[in-house]
Amino acid sequence: MADPKGFLNHGREVATSRPVTERVKDWNEIHVPGSLLPIISKQAGRCMDCGIPFCHNGCPLGNLIPEWNDYAYREDWSAASERLHATNNFPEFTGRLCPAPCESACVLGINQPPVTIKNVEVSIIDKAWETGDVAPRVPGRLSGKTVAVVGSGPAGLAAAQQLTRAGHTVAVYERADRIGGLLRYGIPEFKMEKRHINRRIEQMRAEGTKFRTGIEIGRDMPATALRKRYDAVVLAVGATTARDLPVPGRELGGIHQAMEYLPLANKVQEGDYVAPPISAEGKHVVVIGGGDTGADCVGTAHRQGAASVTQLEIMSRPDEERNPATQPWPTFPMLYKVTSAHEEGGERVYSVSTTHFEGDVDGNVQRLHLAEVEFVDGKPTRKSGTERTIPAQLVTLAMGFTGTDRDNGLVEQFGLDLDERGSIARDADFQTSVPGVFVAGDAGRGQSLIVWAIAEGRSAAHGCDRHLTGASDLPAPIRPTDRSLMV
């Protein structure tokens, strides 16, 4: 145990954020650089090194949290990095982007604020990059087997790195012009600067992984050609079919899916545009959807100079604290969350539903009509007499995703079976209905968290490796049927 009285002597402290007035003027990460290291040893020392560490249950990767907390407390950064990488290929991604179900399961959280696990994690990995503890791990020998990984989000990258390190020759195919999937174009720069992706890609290249951008399997290359070229295929194509809003006026200009809007802002940061083709500058912005993607739209609109930002959510406002009766520890609770984007301004409206959009003579949206709702037998029902109108010159739809992309022909060309939710069906080894073709991440699980995507990539790599060689020493942290610990 790092500090036997750590949780008694020290309260929870988190990373310091830059002032709102400063950070909305740029796209850099919101935290003050270097603000964690002076406090992180004491924060890691709050870990009680529980006899049964429930943080392991909260994290699908099985991160060895008490172990690297102990090393961080002692400032043995090299050992902490080794323990961190033992279960997680990309802790700099999860340390910045994961909502931390491990913290919800922290035993200290029963009656105190939990350990700042995310902050400890990101401190360890940032220190590891600084000191050179993150180095390529080139396989000692090659297997002679080849694998294609389709998709370069966290699931695809994790699978590719694991399979490369197992000695297989791996090529990653990405339909976008840069590697990273939603990490690259779905996550705004202020949440994670893309230099973190770039240096991981260089590490993977040094290990032997090949990358092919601008190639969409199903359109630019038929699935049959991919199957002939490689001994196995891992599909990590995500669940990118966005949920739409079929109400009158949806066809008006200025109404976009979140994933039509967010990537353009990131492309400006990459130098592809001087200004984004879709911008919130000077406009009344409405974001429909109260999740993390909606918050990303809010923060992006602030930085683009929106006249106002309103975020709508059909569900009621969540509680601010865990209710032991309905959301008992150690489940991952649905709580009212104030993200950095919400700190920067705007209005959040709960228990409302959009009835229709209204446009101008040029066919561009100008107003959004909504009504309050209540749930009757689990279904939202509009309350009569609660209709009202708000200005809306840019609307982003951030209502989640319904399944993997079917338009490019990949599913049909491979001849894949789908499950009842529209995800690609797979067996206990993450293998699809087609022998030698595996699936990882949201494409098989449905829309989920980054930590689950990495766990899926690692487990699918285990199944693929066993298929190619008859056995595998690669870890498989989860099964396809595993789900988050929730009520």
Secondary structure by P-SEA (a helix, b strand, c coil): cccccccccccccccccccccccccccccccccccccccaaaaaaccccccccccccccccccaaaaaaaaaaacaaaaaaaaaacccccaaaaaccccccccccccccccccccaaaaaaaaaaaaaaaacccccccccccccbbbbbccccaaaaaaaaaaaaaccbbbbbbcccccccccccccccccccaaaaaaaaaaaaaabbbbbccccccccccaaaaaaaccbbbbcccccbbbbbbcccccccccccccccaaaaaaaaacccccccccccccbbbbccccaaaaaaaaaaaaacccbbbbbbcccccccccccccccccccccccccccccccbbbbbccccccbbbbcccccccbbbbbbbbbcccbbbbbccccbbbbbcbbbbccccccccccccccccccccccccccbbbcccccccccccccccccccccccaaaaaaaaaaaaaaaaaaaccccccccccccccccccc
